[in-house]
């Protein structure tokens, strides 16, 4: 997958079966009609069209102290336990189905306590990068009419309304808006994506510099 600058502790990687419990914890806070756990297990292991990913945060490892005399360093290192490995925290997930040359984004969600920080946008970028790498020419999705926050993000990334599914959501019979991107390789679509990426990475760096911490 595309790799963010090394100073950022956020990254997107393929979803694994071991991630499913953490995914389900977010699923139940993000959606009024959550998928069952078995659906994700099926998507990962059985559905050849499915591509699912998780957004992770890696806590920084302990800082290295200044070197001291070699004999003292060897003695100190022999007595102290090894530093703990960086801790990975799952913050979100998303996925799509590859339908010939179209990526149909089936789900995307971010942990409730880190929303509003740009991580949903970071995850969406990861999905678009992967869809393009796998040969997609466009991306499409459905979104609730009432989900104005998500619709604004998708509009920012070039998704436009191309249809509507009436009473699509069974919990309240709400309509779903179908949104689709332009062709990735036509015009200035991907240069626009790269401009948004540059601005987002700068925003994330600034938030971390100002002391934002992920638990």
NORGIJO-V863249 format. One record per residue. N is the residue number from 1. RES is the residue in one letter. SS is DSSP state (A for helix, B for strand, O for the rest). PHI is phi in radians with two decimals (NA if undefined). Layout:
BEGIN
N,RES,SS,PHI  N,RES,SS,PHI
END
This chain:
BEGIN
1,X,O,NA  2,X,O,-1.12  3,X,O,-1.90  4,X,O,-1.25  5,X,O,-0.91  6,X,O,-1.05  7,X,O,-1.34  8,X,O,-1.64  9,X,O,-1.55  10,X,B,-1.77  11,X,B,-2.77  12,X,B,-2.07  13,X,B,-2.43  14,X,B,-1.07  15,X,O,-1.24  16,X,O,-2.10  17,X,A,-1.02  18,X,A,-1.15  19,X,A,-1.43  20,X,A,-1.04  21,X,A,-1.02  22,X,A,-1.19  23,X,A,-1.07  24,X,A,-1.16  25,X,A,-1.08  26,X,A,-1.30  27,X,A,-0.92  28,X,A,-1.32  29,X,A,-1.68  30,X,A,-1.69  31,X,O,-2.28  32,X,O,-1.37  33,X,O,-2.15  34,X,O,-1.15  35,X,O,-1.23  36,X,O,-1.30  37,X,A,-0.98  38,X,A,-1.08  39,X,A,-1.13  40,X,A,-1.21  41,X,A,-1.11  42,X,A,-1.17  43,X,A,-1.04  44,X,A,-1.25  45,X,A,-1.82  46,X,O,-2.07  47,X,O,-1.52  48,X,O,-1.21  49,X,O,-1.49  50,X,B,-1.58  51,X,B,-2.40  52,X,B,-2.09  53,X,B,-2.44  54,X,B,-2.14  55,X,B,-1.68  56,X,B,-2.18  57,X,B,-2.09  58,X,B,-1.91  59,X,O,-1.18  60,X,O,-1.14  61,X,O,-1.29  62,X,O,-1.05  63,X,O,-1.12  64,X,O,-1.35  65,X,O,-1.47  66,X,O,-1.05  67,X,O,-1.21  68,X,O,-2.07  69,X,O,-0.98  70,X,A,-1.08  71,X,A,-1.19  72,X,A,-1.22  73,X,A,-1.09  74,X,A,-1.12  75,X,A,-1.15  76,X,A,-1.06  77,X,A,-1.17  78,X,A,-1.31  79,X,A,-1.70  80,X,O,-1.60  81,X,O,-1.23  82,X,O,-1.14  83,X,O,-1.10  84,X,O,-1.12  85,X,O,-1.19  86,X,O,-0.96  87,X,O,-1.68  88,X,B,-1.69  89,X,B,-2.11  90,X,B,-1.48  91,X,B,-1.94  92,X,B,-3.06  93,X,B,-2.80  94,X,B,-2.96  95,X,B,-2.91  96,X,B,-2.59  97,X,B,-1.86  98,X,B,-1.48  99,X,B,-1.90  100,X,O,1.07  101,X,O,-1.96  102,X,B,-2.12  103,X,B,-1.66  104,X,B,-1.67  105,X,B,-1.26  106,X,B,-1.60  107,X,B,-2.85  108,X,B,-2.78  109,X,B,-2.73  110,X,B,-2.24  111,X,O,-0.95  112,X,A,-0.98  113,X,A,-1.36  114,X,A,-2.03  115,X,O,-1.22  116,X,O,1.48  117,X,O,-1.86  118,X,O,1.69  119,X,A,-1.35  120,X,A,-1.11  121,X,A,-1.15  122,X,A,-1.05  123,X,A,-1.17  124,X,A,-1.05  125,X,A,-1.01  126,X,A,-1.08  127,X,A,-1.16  128,X,A,-1.15  129,X,A,-1.03  130,X,A,-1.19  131,X,A,-1.06  132,X,A,-1.13  133,X,A,-1.08  134,X,O,-1.47  135,X,O,1.82  136,X,O,-1.19  137,X,O,-1.77  138,X,B,-2.51  139,X,B,-2.27  140,X,B,-2.46  141,X,B,-2.85  142,X,B,-2.02  143,X,B,-2.50  144,X,B,-1.07  145,X,O,-0.98  146,X,O,-1.38  147,X,O,-1.49  148,X,A,-1.19  149,X,A,-1.15  150,X,A,-1.13  151,X,A,-1.07  152,X,A,-1.13  153,X,A,-1.11  154,X,A,-1.13  155,X,A,-1.10  156,X,A,-1.00  157,X,O,-1.65  158,X,O,1.53  159,X,O,-1.23  160,X,B,-2.21  161,X,B,-1.16  162,X,B,-2.14  163,X,B,3.04  164,X,B,-2.59  165,X,B,-1.89  166,X,B,-1.29  167,X,B,0.91  168,X,B,-1.25  169,X,B,-1.66  170,X,O,-1.33  171,X,O,-1.24  172,X,O,-2.44  173,X,O,1.03  174,X,B,-1.32  175,X,B,-1.29  176,X,B,-1.91  177,X,B,-1.61  178,X,B,-1.55  179,X,B,-2.19  180,X,B,-2.40  181,X,O,-1.45  182,X,O,-1.16  183,X,O,-1.10  184,X,O,-0.96  185,X,O,-1.64  186,X,O,-1.82  187,X,O,1.12  188,X,O,-1.84  189,X,A,-1.08  190,X,A,-1.24  191,X,A,-1.00  192,X,A,-1.11  193,X,A,-1.03  194,X,A,-1.15  195,X,A,-1.15  196,X,A,-1.14  197,X,A,-1.09  198,X,A,-1.03  199,X,A,-1.16  200,X,A,-1.16  201,X,A,-1.08  202,X,A,-1.12  203,X,A,-1.10  204,X,A,-1.10  205,X,A,-1.03  206,X,A,-1.14  207,X,A,-1.09  208,X,A,-1.17  209,X,A,-1.08  210,X,O,-1.41  211,X,O,1.83  212,X,O,-1.10  213,X,O,-2.16  214,X,O,-1.76  215,X,O,-1.60
END
